[in-house]
Amino acid sequence: MLIMGNEAEEKVILAVAEKMCTAARTAPKTRGTDHILTCIITAEEKDRMAAEMERIGKENNLAFFLRDAKCIRSSAAVVLLGVRLSVRGLNEACGYCNFKNCQEALSNGALCAYDPMDLGIAIGSAVSVAVDNRIDNRVMFSAGRAGMNLKFLGGTARQVIGIPLAAKGKSPFFDRV
């Protein structure tokens, strides 16, 4: 059997992406409550994401969306990590969301302050897996925004971050112009 380098690299990237989703799932969560959402996109979905990033960039005059879309196109896969709307039930004892209690926060569509914390911890756990496996990666709000618009994590995702993955001679996520 002969397995060419690019074929082996693509298989490893997908295996690492799966491990990244697992690392995000098992990352510590506030109050032990899991509201993290994960998925991996490749091929046509990845192209749809890049096109959505270009649309957002052009409509809002945001050049970094266009730059990041090029990075998505040059990646083998993208891991999406998100969080769904939730509360922890701490009510008046908390107030980190700047509302009186959890019900008031939900009524106003506010995001529980603990959800972005959990998402950040999950992102750190996931990218550490990529780094440990020598897979080039970059944390991108822009890719997450496009993924959220396209509902890749379903309609309940309130914050999403995209992490494109590549294995090339030079990282496509470094020295971006």
Backbone as CSV, one residue per row, in Angstrom:
resi,resn,N_x,N_y,N_z,CA_x,CA_y,CA_z,C_x,C_y,C_z
1,MET,0.852,-1.176,0.000,0.000,0.000,0.000,0.894,1.235,0.000
2,LEU,0.455,2.219,-0.714,1.164,3.491,-0.788,0.197,4.590,-0.360
3,ILE,0.559,5.318,0.677,-0.266,6.436,1.143,0.559,7.699,0.965
4,MET,0.095,8.568,0.131,0.807,9.821,-0.141,0.648,10.768,1.050
5,GLY,1.626,11.645,1.212,1.658,12.566,2.341,0.404,13.394,2.490
6,ASN,-0.085,13.945,1.385,-1.268,14.816,1.493,-2.499,14.041,1.961
7,GLU,-2.605,12.767,1.553,-3.730,11.943,2.005,-3.609,11.656,3.508
8,ALA,-2.406,11.328,3.952,-2.176,11.069,5.376,-2.439,12.324,6.199
9,GLU,-1.985,13.459,5.704,-2.170,14.723,6.434,-3.649,15.058,6.582
10,GLU,-4.415,14.850,5.522,-5.850,15.139,5.599,-6.548,14.230,6.609
11,LYS,-6.173,12.955,6.642,-6.749,12.032,7.620,-6.402,12.468,9.044
12,VAL,-5.163,12.881,9.244,-4.744,13.325,10.577,-5.507,14.582,10.976
13,ILE,-5.668,15.517,10.054,-6.402,16.747,10.372,-7.815,16.416,10.833
14,LEU,-8.493,15.521,10.144,-9.860,15.160,10.542,-9.876,14.435,11.887
15,ALA,-8.881,13.579,12.119,-8.807,12.892,13.416,-8.539,13.893,14.536
16,VAL,-7.676,14.866,14.283,-7.389,15.896,15.285,-8.627,16.764,15.513
17,ALA,-9.351,17.079,14.446,-10.585,17.864,14.592,-11.573,17.143,15.509
18,GLU,-11.678,15.823,15.362,-12.553,15.053,16.249,-12.072,15.140,17.691
19,LYS,-10.760,15.039,17.892,-10.204,15.150,19.242,-10.425,16.548,19.813
20,MET,-10.382,17.566,18.954,-10.633,18.937,19.407,-12.064,19.078,19.916
21,CYS,-13.010,18.482,19.204,-14.412,18.527,19.649,-14.559,17.815,20.988
22,THR,-13.855,16.714,21.144,-13.900,15.980,22.410,-13.273,16.805,23.532
23,ALA,-12.151,17.464,23.244,-11.504,18.302,24.261,-12.426,19.442,24.680
24,ALA,-13.146,20.028,23.726,-14.096,21.092,24.061,-15.216,20.553,24.935
25,ARG,-15.669,19.355,24.631,-16.751,18.741,25.411,-16.307,18.457,26.840
26,THR,-15.094,17.981,27.020,-14.643,17.586,28.349,-13.961,18.716,29.113
27,ALA,-13.849,19.881,28.515,-13.254,21.029,29.205,-14.112,21.397,30.412
28,PRO,-13.492,21.943,31.464,-14.276,22.346,32.642,-15.365,23.363,32.279
29,LYS,-16.506,23.232,32.942,-17.643,24.134,32.723,-18.077,24.733,34.050
30,THR,-18.542,25.980,34.021,-19.044,26.621,35.236,-20.262,25.854,35.744
31,ARG,-20.265,25.607,37.032,-21.322,24.846,37.706,-21.518,23.463,37.106
32,GLY,-20.569,22.985,36.294,-20.665,21.652,35.712,-21.761,21.511,34.683
33,THR,-22.210,22.629,34.122,-23.319,22.633,33.174,-22.776,22.809,31.762
34,ASP,-23.096,21.873,30.880,-22.543,21.862,29.524,-23.542,22.424,28.515
35,HIS,-23.174,23.556,27.924,-23.981,24.159,26.857,-23.152,24.352,25.593
36,ILE,-22.032,23.636,25.498,-21.126,23.772,24.363,-21.659,22.981,23.170
37,LEU,-21.523,23.558,21.985,-21.904,22.915,20.727,-20.646,22.778,19.876
38,THR,-20.507,21.669,19.146,-19.324,21.455,18.316,-19.713,20.849,16.971
39,CYS,-18.904,21.120,15.959,-19.024,20.423,14.674,-17.749,20.651,13.871
40,ILE,-17.602,19.856,12.846,-16.471,19.956,11.923,-17.047,20.168,10.536
41,ILE,-16.504,21.121,9.804,-16.965,21.314,8.429,-15.792,21.147,7.465
42,THR,-16.098,20.602,6.308,-15.133,20.410,5.227,-15.855,20.651,3.900
43,ALA,-15.141,20.554,2.843,-15.678,20.525,1.479,-16.682,21.653,1.197
44,GLU,-17.888,21.272,0.762,-18.886,22.264,0.331,-19.289,23.209,1.454
45,GLU,-19.432,22.684,2.670,-19.811,23.543,3.793,-18.714,24.574,4.080
46,LYS,-17.473,24.156,3.947,-16.348,25.075,4.149,-16.373,26.176,3.083
47,ASP,-16.691,25.810,1.852,-16.801,26.808,0.784,-17.971,27.765,1.030
48,ARG,-19.082,27.224,1.543,-20.229,28.076,1.889,-19.842,29.061,2.986
49,MET,-19.064,28.592,3.968,-18.614,29.466,5.039,-17.746,30.596,4.482
50,ALA,-16.804,30.262,3.622,-15.929,31.287,3.044,-16.752,32.302,2.247
51,ALA,-17.720,31.834,1.494,-18.571,32.742,0.724,-19.379,33.655,1.648
52,GLU,-19.872,33.116,2.748,-20.620,33.937,3.706,-19.708,34.965,4.361
53,MET,-18.487,34.585,4.652,-17.521,35.532,5.217,-17.242,36.663,4.233
54,GLU,-17.112,36.324,2.959,-16.899,37.357,1.932,-18.109,38.283,1.839
55,ARG,-19.309,37.704,1.908,-20.528,38.522,1.862,-20.556,39.502,3.034
56,ILE,-20.303,39.004,4.234,-20.307,39.857,5.428,-19.251,40.945,5.294
57,GLY,-18.069,40.565,4.847,-16.982,41.520,4.707,-17.304,42.637,3.727
58,LYS,-17.867,42.286,2.584,-18.209,43.287,1.569,-19.350,44.183,2.036
59,GLU,-20.397,43.578,2.627,-21.553,44.359,3.070,-21.222,45.322,4.199
60,ASN,-20.244,44.977,5.019,-19.920,45.790,6.186,-18.560,46.474,6.094
61,ASN,-17.949,46.389,4.926,-16.643,46.995,4.695,-15.621,46.551,5.757
62,LEU,-15.560,45.233,5.968,-14.647,44.643,6.949,-13.634,43.769,6.211
63,ALA,-12.477,44.331,5.935,-11.459,43.632,5.156,-10.983,42.347,5.816
64,PHE,-10.999,42.294,7.159,-10.498,41.083,7.809,-11.384,39.873,7.535
65,PHE,-12.673,40.073,7.239,-13.523,38.950,6.859,-13.074,38.379,5.514
66,LEU,-12.690,39.252,4.588,-12.221,38.799,3.276,-10.891,38.071,3.411
67,ARG,-9.982,38.615,4.215,-8.689,37.978,4.477,-8.898,36.607,5.110
68,ASP,-9.770,36.539,6.117,-10.006,35.281,6.816,-10.698,34.253,5.911
69,ALA,-11.524,34.706,4.979,-12.172,33.783,4.035,-11.120,33.059,3.203
70,LYS,-10.054,33.750,2.836,-8.947,33.101,2.100,-8.313,32.012,2.960
71,CYS,-8.167,32.282,4.244,-7.607,31.274,5.159,-8.518,30.050,5.233
72,ILE,-9.818,30.271,5.266,-10.771,29.152,5.319,-10.652,28.320,4.055
73,ARG,-10.539,28.985,2.918,-10.420,28.258,1.653,-9.135,27.432,1.591
74,SER,-8.075,27.878,2.260,-6.806,27.151,2.224,-6.686,26.117,3.348
75,SER,-7.709,25.986,4.168,-7.673,25.009,5.254,-8.309,23.696,4.799
76,ALA,-7.994,22.627,5.512,-8.572,21.317,5.201,-9.909,21.117,5.898
77,ALA,-10.059,21.720,7.061,-11.279,21.569,7.849,-11.401,22.760,8.787
78,VAL,-12.595,22.962,9.304,-12.838,23.996,10.300,-13.631,23.373,11.444
79,VAL,-13.130,23.577,12.647,-13.868,23.167,13.837,-14.668,24.374,14.307
80,LEU,-15.947,24.183,14.518,-16.799,25.235,15.067,-17.142,24.872,16.501
81,LEU,-16.947,25.836,17.390,-17.318,25.690,18.790,-18.270,26.822,19.130
82,GLY,-19.359,26.491,19.767,-20.331,27.507,20.129,-20.963,27.195,21.466
83,VAL,-21.844,28.097,21.856,-22.568,27.942,23.116,-24.018,28.348,22.873
84,ARG,-24.929,27.624,23.498,-26.353,27.950,23.347,-26.808,28.837,24.506
85,LEU,-27.890,29.540,24.310,-28.453,30.421,25.330,-28.866,29.592,26.539
86,SER,-28.416,30.029,27.704,-28.740,29.308,28.931,-28.544,30.229,30.123
87,VAL,-28.918,29.765,31.273,-28.627,30.448,32.536,-28.216,29.380,33.541
88,ARG,-27.624,29.807,34.633,-27.150,28.870,35.644,-28.050,28.827,36.873
89,GLY,-29.039,29.711,36.927,-29.965,29.700,38.051,-29.412,30.306,39.328
90,LEU,-28.413,31.149,39.219,-27.848,31.786,40.405,-28.631,33.028,40.816
91,ASN,-29.421,33.544,39.896,-30.330,34.659,40.143,-29.668,35.847,40.841
92,GLU,-30.272,36.357,41.905,-29.779,37.567,42.561,-28.376,37.405,43.157
93,ALA,-27.927,36.190,43.363,-26.589,35.958,43.917,-25.482,36.237,42.905
94,CYS,-25.846,36.408,41.654,-24.830,36.570,40.609,-24.832,38.003,40.057
95,GLY,-25.671,38.266,39.087,-25.748,39.587,38.476,-24.651,39.903,37.467
96,TYR,-23.800,38.929,37.127,-22.719,39.197,36.171,-23.244,39.617,34.796
97,CYS,-24.482,39.280,34.486,-25.070,39.646,33.189,-25.660,41.059,33.209
98,ASN,-25.615,41.694,34.373,-26.149,43.047,34.567,-27.672,43.106,34.603
99,PHE,-28.298,41.950,34.866,-29.729,41.916,35.082,-29.994,41.448,36.505
100,LYS,-31.228,41.692,36.988,-31.581,41.373,38.375,-31.478,39.880,38.676
101,ASN,-31.939,39.057,37.723,-31.922,37.609,37.927,-31.918,36.913,36.564
102,CYS,-31.865,35.606,36.608,-31.759,34.828,35.370,-32.991,34.989,34.471
103,GLN,-34.178,35.038,35.052,-35.387,35.187,34.249,-35.396,36.528,33.527
104,GLU,-34.979,37.583,34.207,-34.911,38.898,33.573,-33.884,38.880,32.436
105,ALA,-32.777,38.211,32.639,-31.764,38.092,31.587,-32.340,37.371,30.373
106,LEU,-33.003,36.238,30.612,-33.605,35.490,29.507,-34.672,36.296,28.786
107,SER,-35.506,37.012,29.543,-36.569,37.823,28.945,-36.009,38.905,28.031
108,ASN,-34.802,39.362,28.320,-34.162,40.401,27.519,-33.191,39.833,26.488
109,GLY,-33.156,38.516,26.354,-32.279,37.887,25.368,-30.797,38.010,25.706
110,ALA,-30.492,38.239,26.977,-29.094,38.407,27.390,-28.391,37.060,27.473
111,LEU,-27.121,37.100,27.278,-26.292,35.910,27.378,-25.766,35.790,28.797
112,CYS,-25.919,34.630,29.399,-25.367,34.386,30.724,-23.857,34.606,30.662
113,ALA,-23.323,35.336,31.610,-21.890,35.659,31.607,-21.025,34.414,31.647
114,TYR,-21.535,33.313,32.151,-20.735,32.097,32.265,-20.576,31.370,30.932
115,ASP,-21.497,31.583,29.996,-21.397,30.897,28.706,-20.139,31.296,27.923
116,PRO,-19.832,32.587,27.789,-18.585,32.923,27.084,-17.344,32.431,27.828
117,MET,-17.421,32.379,29.156,-16.292,31.814,29.908,-16.098,30.352,29.538
118,ASP,-17.183,29.597,29.528,-17.107,28.183,29.171,-16.614,28.005,27.737
119,LEU,-17.093,28.856,26.831,-16.653,28.777,25.446,-15.152,29.049,25.348
120,GLY,-14.669,30.032,26.069,-13.242,30.339,26.059,-12.394,29.187,26.569
121,ILE,-12.845,28.550,27.628,-12.122,27.389,28.166,-12.131,26.252,27.146
122,ALA,-13.272,26.041,26.502,-13.384,24.991,25.486,-12.460,25.279,24.301
123,ILE,-12.379,26.537,23.883,-11.493,26.916,22.782,-10.041,26.616,23.155
124,GLY,-9.649,27.001,24.352,-8.283,26.731,24.797,-7.964,25.249,24.808
125,SER,-8.889,24.433,25.283,-8.688,22.988,25.292,-8.571,22.445,23.874
126,ALA,-9.436,22.926,22.977,-9.434,22.428,21.596,-8.152,22.808,20.852
127,VAL,-7.746,24.056,20.946,-6.542,24.460,20.194,-5.284,23.816,20.770
128,SER,-5.301,23.486,22.051,-4.134,22.795,22.615,-3.979,21.421,21.978
129,VAL,-5.078,20.770,21.635,-5.016,19.483,20.934,-4.392,19.674,19.552
130,ALA,-4.811,20.719,18.835,-4.237,20.990,17.513,-2.743,21.256,17.621
131,VAL,-2.346,22.069,18.570,-0.934,22.400,18.759,-0.138,21.145,19.117
132,ASP,-0.652,20.344,20.031,0.040,19.122,20.445,0.241,18.153,19.286
133,ASN,-0.617,18.259,18.266,-0.521,17.393,17.091,0.103,18.095,15.890
134,ARG,0.665,19.274,16.112,1.372,20.052,15.086,0.492,20.414,13.890
135,ILE,-0.765,20.718,14.170,-1.700,21.158,13.138,-1.825,22.673,13.243
136,ASP,-1.577,23.375,12.132,-1.721,24.825,12.112,-3.183,25.180,12.345
137,ASN,-3.409,26.214,13.150,-4.778,26.619,13.452,-4.817,28.096,13.808
138,ARG,-6.000,28.653,13.802,-6.210,30.057,14.165,-7.623,30.188,14.714
139,VAL,-7.786,30.881,15.808,-9.113,31.141,16.370,-9.697,32.346,15.633
140,MET,-10.891,32.182,15.037,-11.477,33.238,14.203,-12.927,33.534,14.580
141,PHE,-13.132,34.765,15.035,-14.499,35.260,15.219,-15.236,35.266,13.889
142,SER,-14.563,35.719,12.832,-15.200,35.880,11.524,-15.776,34.561,11.006
143,ALA,-15.029,33.483,11.142,-15.516,32.170,10.711,-16.687,31.728,11.584
144,GLY,-16.608,32.036,12.868,-17.709,31.709,13.768,-18.978,32.461,13.413
145,ARG,-18.827,33.739,13.083,-19.998,34.548,12.700,-20.675,33.959,11.464
146,ALA,-19.867,33.583,10.475,-20.425,32.991,9.260,-21.081,31.648,9.575
147,GLY,-20.434,30.839,10.408,-21.006,29.550,10.795,-22.317,29.707,11.534
148,MET,-22.407,30.756,12.351,-23.649,31.017,13.077,-24.743,31.449,12.097
149,ASN,-24.393,32.323,11.144,-25.376,32.741,10.140,-25.905,31.547,9.348
150,LEU,-25.026,30.593,9.052,-25.402,29.422,8.259,-26.027,28.316,9.107
151,LYS,-26.099,28.550,10.417,-26.734,27.616,11.361,-26.093,26.230,11.339
152,PHE,-24.759,26.196,11.175,-24.053,24.917,11.186,-24.156,24.224,12.533
153,LEU,-24.334,24.973,13.611,-24.500,24.384,14.946,-25.961,24.392,15.379
154,GLY,-26.854,24.566,14.446,-28.273,24.639,14.766,-28.675,26.075,15.076
155,GLY,-29.945,26.275,15.304,-30.466,27.617,15.529,-30.294,28.150,16.937
156,THR,-29.798,27.325,17.858,-29.686,27.765,19.251,-28.327,28.368,19.600
157,ALA,-27.371,28.309,18.693,-26.027,28.820,18.980,-26.055,30.341,19.111
158,ARG,-25.543,30.845,20.236,-25.535,32.283,20.499,-24.173,32.923,20.261
159,GLN,-23.119,32.194,20.457,-21.765,32.657,20.153,-21.044,31.485,19.523
160,VAL,-20.328,31.753,18.433,-19.612,30.693,17.726,-18.235,31.213,17.343
161,ILE,-17.250,30.348,17.469,-15.886,30.629,17.054,-15.476,29.533,16.080
162,GLY,-14.783,29.910,15.008,-14.270,28.944,14.045,-12.779,28.771,14.208
163,ILE,-12.312,27.541,14.043,-10.887,27.239,14.126,-10.502,26.461,12.872
164,PRO,-9.979,27.147,11.847,-9.530,26.433,10.647,-8.254,25.650,10.938
165,LEU,-8.093,24.532,10.237,-6.960,23.636,10.441,-6.252,23.367,9.118
166,ALA,-4.926,23.334,9.172,-4.138,23.061,7.965,-2.825,22.398,8.351
167,ALA,-2.253,21.682,7.391,-0.914,21.106,7.533,-0.185,21.387,6.226
168,LYS,0.546,22.468,6.212,1.257,22.907,5.003,2.689,23.254,5.382
169,GLY,3.505,23.468,4.397,4.899,23.835,4.643,5.025,25.145,5.415
170,LYS,4.071,26.037,5.221,3.999,27.304,5.956,2.543,27.539,6.341
171,SER,2.327,27.891,7.556,0.962,28.088,8.025,0.263,29.172,7.213
172,PRO,-0.935,28.878,6.687,-1.695,29.905,5.964,-2.294,30.950,6.910
173,PHE,-2.178,30.721,8.216,-2.759,31.623,9.212,-1.729,32.563,9.814
174,PHE,-0.533,32.572,9.248,0.565,33.415,9.734,0.931,34.386,8.628
175,ASP,1.325,35.592,8.975,1.674,36.624,7.983,0.521,36.861,7.008
176,ARG,-0.689,36.907,7.534,-1.857,37.144,6.685,-1.888,38.596,6.251
177,VAL,-2.280,38.812,5.014,-2.381,40.175,4.483,-3.788,40.428,4.009
